Amino acid sequence: MNGTTDCFVDAGGMVHVKDGAEVDQCVGTSEELLKFAEQGRLPKGVLVNLLDTEHRQEYLDACAVVEKKYTRDCAKNDPCLESGCAVQDEICVQPLLRAGTEYHKKCAAEWIKLFADPRNRIDAWKN
């Protein structure tokens, strides 16, 4: 997806980008991490791992709502197939790929609602 950084969260809660740099060295604080996510630079697979286990499903459910909206809008306005959308009441990856960073921003907005409360974070980011 356009504008997204390839990254992962290690067991210690550190966010690593493709080139090996650590996000918390780049952003320094939780507030800066929030801004980084807000820009759509972190995919949901990274963001979900920064939440404690009790809040991960809530975040994934919120992203599913965003993803289903993209799928419905695509099916109405620009389906991949001439005969219409092949995905019924599910999530299609094609409109998410087309949306790119905008999709990540919308999921990040849902994540920010949870991550803003330090009690919802993994231990490494509770400060």
C-alpha positions in Angstrom: 0.0 0.0 0.0 1.3 3.4 -0.9 3.2 5.4 1.8 3.2 2.6 4.3 6.4 1.6 6.2 7.1 -2.1 6.4 7.4 -2.8 10.2 6.8 -5.2 13.0 6.6 -5.2 16.8 9.0 -7.4 18.6 8.4 -9.2 21.9 9.7 -6.2 23.9 7.2 -3.8 22.2 9.7 -2.1 20.0 8.5 -1.1 16.5 11.0 -1.9 13.8 10.9 -0.5 10.3 12.2 -2.3 7.2 15.6 -0.6 7.3 16.2 -1.8 10.9 15.7 1.6 12.6 13.4 1.6 15.6 10.4 3.8 15.5 10.7 4.9 19.1 14.1 6.2 18.3 12.6 8.3 15.5 9.5 9.4 17.4 10.8 9.3 21.0 7.4 9.6 22.8 4.0 8.1 22.8 2.6 11.3 21.5 5.0 11.3 18.6 4.1 7.6 17.9 0.5 8.7 17.7 1.4 11.3 15.1 3.4 8.7 13.1 0.3 6.4 13.1 -2.0 9.3 12.3 -0.1 9.9 9.1 -1.0 6.4 8.0 2.5 5.1 8.1 1.8 2.1 10.3 -0.5 -0.8 9.2 -3.0 -2.3 11.6 -0.8 -5.4 12.1 1.7 -3.2 13.8 -0.8 -1.0 15.7 -2.7 -3.9 17.1 0.4 -5.3 18.7 0.9 -2.0 20.6 -2.4 -2.5 22.4 -2.8 -4.8 25.5 -4.5 -8.0 24.7 -7.8 -6.9 26.2 -8.2 -4.1 23.7 -6.9 -5.7 20.5 -10.2 -7.2 19.4 -12.0 -3.9 19.9 -9.5 -2.3 17.6 -9.7 -5.1 15.0 -13.5 -4.8 15.1 -13.3 -1.1 14.5 -11.0 -1.6 11.5 -13.4 -4.2 10.1 -16.1 -1.5 10.1 -13.8 0.7 8.1 -12.8 -2.1 5.7 -16.5 -3.1 5.1 -17.3 0.5 4.3 -14.5 0.6 1.7 -15.8 -2.7 0.3 -19.4 -1.5 0.1 -18.4 1.8 -1.5 -16.3 -0.1 -4.1 -19.1 -2.5 -4.9 -21.5 0.5 -5.4 -19.2 2.8 -7.4 -16.4 0.8 -9.0 -16.6 -3.0 -8.7 -13.7 -5.0 -9.9 -15.9 -7.3 -12.1 -18.3 -6.1 -14.8 -21.0 -8.2 -13.2 -20.5 -6.5 -9.8 -18.7 -7.2 -6.6 -17.9 -10.9 -5.9 -17.7 -10.2 -2.2 -21.0 -10.2 -0.3 -21.0 -9.0 3.3 -17.2 -9.6 3.6 -14.1 -7.5 3.3 -12.4 -7.2 -0.1 -8.7 -6.2 -0.1 -8.8 -4.5 -3.5 -10.4 -1.2 -2.3 -8.1 -1.2 0.7 -5.1 -1.5 -1.6 -6.5 1.4 -3.8 -7.1 3.5 -0.7 -3.5 3.0 0.5 -2.5 5.5 3.2 -6.0 6.9 3.6 -7.2 3.4 4.7 -4.3 3.2 7.2 -5.2 6.7 8.5 -8.8 5.6 9.2 -7.7 2.5 11.1 -5.1 4.5 12.9 -7.8 6.9 14.0 -9.6 4.0 15.7 -6.3 2.8 17.2 -5.6 6.3 18.6 -8.8 6.3 20.5 -7.6 3.3 22.4 -3.8 4.0 22.6 -4.4 7.5 23.9 -5.2 5.9 27.3 -1.9 4.4 28.6 -3.9 1.6 30.4 -4.7 0.2 27.0 -1.1 -0.1 25.9 1.4 -2.9 26.1 3.8 -2.5 29.0 6.7 -1.1 26.9 4.5 1.9 25.9 2.6 2.6 29.2 4.8 5.6 30.0 
